[in-house]
Amino acid sequence: MISVEVNGQRQEIPSGLNIRTLLDFLGVDPQRVAVELNRAIIRKTEWEATMLAANDQIEVVMFVGGGRG
């Protein structure tokens, strides 16, 4: 296990996760989010190759639908 910060909260996650597997671990729908790692936005095409390390700061931003109807 490693300690990371997810949306401002310290959390223990299994070591060896990449961004895609982190979203699975958190139960987050990958189709509706953007991910920032250590203050840099990570493109979806890079999620599989971006491995997480201890003390990383991760922001998962959910897209919300809506608008005028």
N, C-alpha and C positions, 0 to 999 in steps of 0.2 A: 504494500500500500504506500501511496505517496500523498502528501498534503499539497493541495492547490487552493486557489481562491476562485470561486464561481459566483459571479454576480455579487461580489463583495462579501461573500460568506466562505469561511475556511471550510474545506471539505476533504475527507479522505477518499481517494479513488484507487482502484487497482493500478499497479504500475504496468507499463506497456500499452496504454491506450493511446489511440490517435484521436483527432477531433471527432471523426465519424463514430467511433466506438464509444467515446465519452457521451455523445448525444443519446446513443442507445442506452447506456448505463443510467443516464439521468431521466430516461423516458420522454425525451423531447423529439417531436416530429421534425426531421431534418429539412423538410420541404418548406417550413414556415419560419426559418430562423436565419440570422446572420451571426457569425462568430468572430470575436476579436480576441487575439492572443497576445498578451503583453503589449497592449495598445496598438496592435496592427491588425487590420481586417484580413482575415484569411479567406481566400476564394474557395468555393465549394470544390472546385477541381483539385485543390491542394489538401483537403481534409484528410484523405487516407494517408498521405505521406507526412503529415505534420504530427509528430509524436509529442506527447506531453511529458513534462519534467516537473520535479518537485518545485514548489513555490511559484509555478506559473500563475498568471492572472488571466482568467478567462471571463469574457462577457458573452452571454448568449442573449441575443435580442430577438424577441418574438415579433413577427409581422402580424398586425391586426387588420382584418378586413373591415370595410365599412365605407362610409361616405354619405353623400346626400341621396335621398331616395324619392 
